Amino acid sequence: MYPKEVYFIRHGETEQNKLGIVQGSGIDSELNTLGLIQGESFYKNFCDKNFDLVIASDMQRAYQTIQFFEHQQRIIERDPRIKEICWGEHEGKQGDPDLLIKYYKIIDSWKSGDYHASALFGESAAKLEARLVEFLADLECREAKRVLVCTHGRTLRALVCKLKNWPLSRMEEIEHSNAGLYHGFYNGHSWELIKENYTEHLNGI
């Protein structure tokens, strides 16, 4: 286990975000103009950190958010374990009243501790947690001292719960803005977050 400083961010805005369309892992959307500006603004504010490991999910919107770090000859690793949760029948759709009822039923199930609940054809919180536990275990064993990780909204909620040692039933307490930052340290045994959903780098956009 190697101590490290890690910057976890959510991807920038997509047109689907703007329109309230569910993406999940089944919609591999690209960033819109604002999302690209958000990613570039993050780069301009944090390019001096000299990350020695940069990781994005294997989805376009995550990679595009941190692609600017390739200007520093950084290789961006693509890791499917931090892709967005699969929302099944909800993906590609807006807030249909019937689907919203189903969505909030899933959220309520997770809040009550039933992590095996999922959307039809979707992924459960338990399956999401399993891949994130594996991802974090591998990350903790990497020798990199300063790391950038770009992921997705629901995935970030679950990931932050793991960092805080919270149960997934508290996921809804985790805020996540497009290109919002969670900044933390791993001391070789446990995690400490010092910034949560930090967005000052987006001021003026």
N, C-alpha and C positions, 0 to 999 in steps of 0.2 A: 504494500500500500504506500503510495507516494503523495505527500502533501501537494496541494495545488490550488490555484485561483481559477475560478471558472465563471464565465459570462454566458448565461443562458438567455437567449432572446426568442421571441415569437417572430414569425415571418411578417413581412410588410403587407400592406393592403392589397387584396385582389378585387376584381370587379364583383365577384360573388360575395365577398365580405360586404362591399358597399350596398349590394342589392338584397342582402339577407338570405342568400342562397346557401344551403348546407353543402359543404365540400367533402369533409371526411377524407378518407384515404382513396376513395373511388373517383374523385374529381381532381385531376392533376393540373390545377389551374396555374396560370402565370400571374405575376404581379401586374397591377395597373400602373399608370403613371405616378400616382401618389406613392404606391408601394415601392417603386424604384427610387423615388426621392427619399423615402424613409430609410431604405437600405444604404443609400449613398451618404445620408446624414449620419447614420450610425458609424459608417466607415470613417468619415472625416473626424468624428469625435473620439474614436477609439483606435485609429490606425497606429498610434504611438505605443500601443500596448505590446507590440511584438509577440503576438500569439505564436506559440510553437506547436499548437495543434488546433485545427479548425474543422469542425464537423457540422454537416447539415443532414437533415433527413434525406431520403432518396426522392423527394418530391420537388418539383420545379420551384414552387414559391419559397421554399426554405433556402434552396441553393441560390436563387436569384437575389435574396436579401443580403447574403454575405459574399456574393461573387466578387465584390470590389476588393476583397482582401487578396485576390489573385494578382492584383497589381504589385503586391509585395512578394511575388513568387511563392505564395502560400498554396499548398495543395489542399483542396477542400475534400475531406473524406465524406462519402455518402453512406449513411447508416439507416437501413429500413426499420430498425428497432425504435427510432424516435419519430417515425411518420405519424400522421394524425390517426386517431381512432376511426374505424369504419362505422359509419352511421347507417349502413344498409339502405333500407327503403327510403330514408330521408334524403339521401344524397342527390344533388342536382335540383332540389325543390325548395321553394320558399315556404313561408309560414302557413301552410294549409291548416285550418282549424283542427281537423281530425288527427293530422300528424303531430300538431303541437300537444294535443292531449296525450298521445303516445309518448312523445318526448319527455314531458314532465313526469309521466308515470315511471319512465326509466330513471330519471334524475332522483325521484323520490325513493325508488328502490335502492339506488346507490347510497343515498343519505341514510337509509335504514340499515345499511350494511350488507345488502344483497348485491354483491359485486358481479354475480353471474348473469344479472339481467342485461339484456341488449336489445337493440332495435332488430326488427325482422331482417335477416340476412346480414346483421351487423356484428360488431365485436363487443364483447363484454368488458367491463372495467377490470375484471380479474385477468383477462388475457392481455390487456394493455399494461397492467401492473407487472405481469410476468416478464414481458420484454423490456420494460424499463428497469426492473431489478437487475436483469442481465446486463443491460447497457451500463448502468451505474457501477456495477461490480467490475466490469472491464475498464471503465474510465478511471476508477480509483487505482487500478494496477498499472496504468500508463505512467511513464516517467515524465511526461510533459508537465511543466510548471505553471503555464498560463494557457487556458483553453477557451475557445469560443464554440458554443453549441447553438445551432438554430433549429427550432422545432415548431410546434403548432399549439393552438389554444388548449384543447382538451388534454393533449399530451403534456403540455407544460403544467397544467393544473395537477395532474397526477404526479409528475416529476417533482414538483415543489413539495407536494405532500410527502414524498419519500425523503426529500432533503430535510424536511422539518420533523421527520419521524411522526407524521400525522397519519391517521387512517384515511382511506380514500373517501370515506363518508363526509369529509370536510372539503372536498374538491371545490364546491361552489364558493367557498370563502376566498379562493385564490383568484385575484384579478389578473387579466391579461389583455394588454393593448397591442395593436399591430406595432411591431418593432420595439415593444416594451422589454425592459431588461431586468433579469434577476441575477444579482452579482453575489457570489458566495465563495467561501474558502473551505477546503477539505484539509483537515490536520493529520490525516492518516488513520483516523478512527471515526470522526463524525464531521458533519457539515454545519456551517454557520452562514446565514444569509445576511448581508449588510445593506443591500438595496433590493426592493421588491416592486416590480412593475414600474421601474424608473423610466421616465420619458423626457427628461430635460433635453436630451440630444435632439428631440424633435421640435423644440420650440422654434417658432418662426416659419414653420412649414405651412 
